[in-house]
Amino acid sequence: MTTQQSIVICGGAFAGLALALALRQGLGAGVPIVVADPALANRPSRDPRATAIVAACRRLFETLGVWNEVAGTAQPILDMVVTDSKLEDATRPTFLTFTGEVEPGEPFAHMVENRYLIEALASRAEAEGVELRATAVTGNDVRPGGVMVSLADGSTIDASLLVAADGARSRLRERAGIATHGWEYDQSGIVVTVGHERDHQGRAEEHFLPAGPFAILPLTGRRSSLVWTEKRADAARIVALAEEEFHAELEQRFGLHLGEIKALDKPRAFPLHYFVARSFIAERLALVGDAAHVIHPIAGQGLNLGLKDVAALAETIVDAVRLGIDPGQPDVLERYQRWRRFDTMAMGFATNTLNVLFSNESALLRSVRDIGLGLVDRMPPLKNAFIRQAAGLTGEMPRLLKGEAL
Ligand SMILES: Cc1cc2nc3c(=O)[nH]c(=O)nc-3n(C[C@H](O)[C@H](O)[C@H](O)COP(=O)(O)OP(=O)(O)OC[C@H]3O[C@@H](n4cnc5c(N)ncnc54)[C@H](O)[C@@H]3O)c2cc1C
């Protein structure tokens, strides 16, 4: 038996760990899979945030064998309401409602708490023989037939491919000279978990307010996760407020329809931006997740897009290796890039358009968008098409997103 070169993944968060597991399951023990990330030293993760995981990505997690680990703490989104009003309006009239099943008994999305999902991925990867290294990638030198990856602990790994899953500020992307196209929004997303007196009944709410969307996303128990968009300066001011003043700002937007409310953790503001890398690949390098693209959270699709990269790259690599082809070869990486880059640009365009249309106080624009929402609401086939699109069940789907093992 010949010893195969490793595949090294830089970054052990959602994208990196899901890819490692998919590769391990598709390739078996013959190809060593290494994930390097200093954050792996801080397990279990204490990330208080939650993420909407759409149906296609839930199928991926199910196929990878991690969904069972998080299912008990995941909250299905059973329906969704969309409103459009001014901050000071006494009521928030509903313009659009969605009931949330893509197939009978299969909700279009679940809210999953980040800490549970990261731990489930890391434990499963470890149990299946992925090598987790709690250290940073510091260098990558391409040489004939491979890439020598250097780690901060002083070791080196001879790899056929290095994958950058190192997030929005990817050093590997920068080092490879890959430029990005995009901009910063004058908006931040305030994230906080809120406890409430009454049950949310699995309902997600998207309130379009003049500063941007205010999303109430249901968690298990009488809790919801908020993604609350404000202008950057306002967001910085709001998260710095004393508890009582913060509560007043929160209540003005949240309302009292779920009874008394209370912030359960410290609000944090994330400056929002958008970019797509000009290339998703370089010599012996592939970018996945936020290293390749960051989009506005208006539709809760950022990680879902990253998981599509994971599913497409894993499938491309596994197909190549089974044919005896070196997975770091340019035509293998080109196949991955062709598969993912256009879809990413299309999602980026859609989320930018939504943000321009809805984070806006123009009375004219407001009438136009409200007529549009009302029309969609009266057309069940169109609504259905939107739900399937949002659930990631359209286009050329990689096998893992269809729930098929590699
Ligand atoms: C307010 C807000 C709300 C959101 N809500 C949603 C949602 O509901 N649904 C959704 O799909 N998406 C959502 N997103 C987007 C989602 O959070 C991101 O897309 C996702 O976290 C990206 O995961 P990732 O694994 O690609 O990168 P990251 O989570 O950024 O992880 C990168 C990892 O790389 C490691 N790393 C960095 N440099 C190195 C190095 N040199 N060596 C080794 N490791 C390194 C880091 O330690 C880190 O662990 C939201 C984003 C925001 C800002």
The ligand as an ORCA input file, in Angstrom:
! r2SCAN-3c Opt
* xyz 0 1
  C     -25.036     38.572     12.574
  C     -24.847     37.353     11.751
  C     -25.856     36.389     11.653
  C     -25.696     35.249     10.845
  N     -26.724     34.346     10.747
  C     -26.599     33.286      9.894
  C     -27.681     32.342      9.725
  O     -28.723     32.429     10.368
  N     -27.510     31.318      8.816
  C     -26.360     31.188      8.100
  O     -26.273     30.274      7.267
  N     -25.312     32.037      8.279
  C     -25.405     33.084      9.149
  N     -24.347     33.944      9.329
  C     -23.071     33.652      8.644
  C     -22.256     32.584      9.400
  O     -22.100     32.951     10.754
  C     -20.862     32.417      8.748
  O     -21.049     32.240      7.363
  C     -20.131     31.191      9.318
  O     -19.881     31.315     10.698
  C     -18.781     30.989      8.589
  O     -18.201     29.764      8.976
  P     -16.730     29.379      8.485
  O     -16.464     28.028      9.065
  O     -16.613     29.571      7.021
  O     -15.762     30.478      9.119
  P     -15.525     30.964     10.615
  O     -16.671     30.605     11.498
  O     -15.124     32.398     10.522
  O     -14.275     30.096     11.119
  C     -12.969     30.302     10.677
  C     -12.024     29.482     11.570
  O     -10.707     29.584     11.038
  C      -9.790     29.695     12.101
  N      -8.545     30.292     11.587
  C      -8.336     31.560     11.162
  N      -7.066     31.700     10.750
  C      -6.443     30.490     10.917
  C      -5.127     30.001     10.676
  N      -4.152     30.764     10.172
  N      -4.862     28.703     10.972
  C      -5.821     27.869     11.458
  N      -7.082     28.304     11.705
  C      -7.391     29.592     11.438
  C     -10.512     30.521     13.153
  O      -9.969     30.298     14.460
  C     -11.952     30.005     13.014
  O     -12.214     28.940     13.919
  C     -24.495     35.075     10.131
  C     -23.457     36.027     10.244
  C     -23.637     37.151     11.038
  C     -22.527     38.176     11.121
*
